[in-house]
Amino acid sequence: MLIIGELINTSRKLIREAVEIRDAAYIQQVAKDQQEAGADYLDINCGNLVEQELEVMKWLVDTVQQVSDIPLCIDSPDEAALQAGLCLLNPGYRPMINSLSAEEKRFTSVLPLVKKYKAKIIALCIDDEGMPKTAEDRLRIATFLVNALEKEGVSHKDIYIDPLIKPLSTGDGHGLEVLQAISMIREKFPEISFTCGLSNISYGLPNRAVLNRLFVVQAMTMGMDCYILNPTDKVMMGTIYAAQALLGKDKYCSKYLKAHRKGLYA
Ligand code: THG
């Protein structure tokens, strides 16, 4: 299981305010909190600051790297912002790029960055026809993505397919479609990974935490092995450590026990 900490995102009010006054100490505290909570990567996203995105991306990467040595996941809809963040990263680890998709323009513009930075790549199940509707749509788009990336020399092990989670509030089938898609794609490509922005599932509904917590386990049961989420949520982290052990992915329950000793979950 790989955890990508989602908290450094300017769509969050506190982060946006800290960015506006360039409050490095606050950003650095959020980075340290996520690292101590067990994050493997830190997502860096300022995509909603369109005009200033490049400058803010550089500042965030620089600010975070002063206090944290875990790998960064550079998250932007804009290729220039991805490049601006990637070129500042500490050498010595494989960064993650979030993301490319099967949209022709997006695929061709982000692919050179994947190669240049030897990055792990999150590949979104979206193509020029738009958002996927069914599990079959997701399988078709994922198949295109994995084959196209493989042709360009990207190893299956470095591909993280994001099946694209849509809010359950906008369609009764939006949970099940994703669960079916994970299982179908996993069967076809046993070596790839999956990731997703988990909290999309509960958008627009009350008591979001219970939906997020159950969906985490359902998706893991189908083969999800990486999440973009808030790692300081100890109840969520406990659910993940427990599910991992129960699914036979944690030899001698050692990760479960270690995280327990460190007090990482409730
Ligand atoms: N897939 C991929 N990348 C992604 C997403 C995805 N990156 C961005 C996003 N989705 C995941 N990251 C976040 C970061 C913060 C929040 C949600 C997702 C968050 N949301 C608050 C909430 O849900 O209540 C609202 C914001 C606030 O706090 O004001 O915190 O799907 N590949």
Boltz pocket constraint, residues with backbone or C-beta under 6 A from the ligand:
constraints:
  - pocket:
      binder: B
      contacts: [[A, 6], [A, 7], [A, 9], [A, 11], [A, 12], [A, 13], [A, 45], [A, 75], [A, 98], [A, 99], [A, 122], [A, 162], [A, 165], [A, 196], [A, 197], [A, 198], [A, 199], [A, 200], [A, 228]]
      max_distance: 6.0
